[in-house]
């Protein structure tokens, strides 16, 4: 049985967009729970002005966190549900 897997390095640098097509930024990193391996957040770099208006949790002054539960799909882009961000 073969399963499709996305390796961590294949996600880095991908553009993050909402399912409506609004650009949010690019994947800089992923945070996870070390004991269970559960993915928690995507760290967004080069956040757009639209992202700054979403009231997301921030790291420093320029990076935002998107909850991993908001991710709908990973392909050429990382697609997230805007409803899960608000």
Secondary structure, 3 states (H helix, E strand, C coil): CCCCCCCHHHHCCCEEEECCCCEEEEEEEEEECCCCCCEEEEEEECCCHHHHCCCCCEECCCEEEEEHHHEEEECCCEEECHHHCC
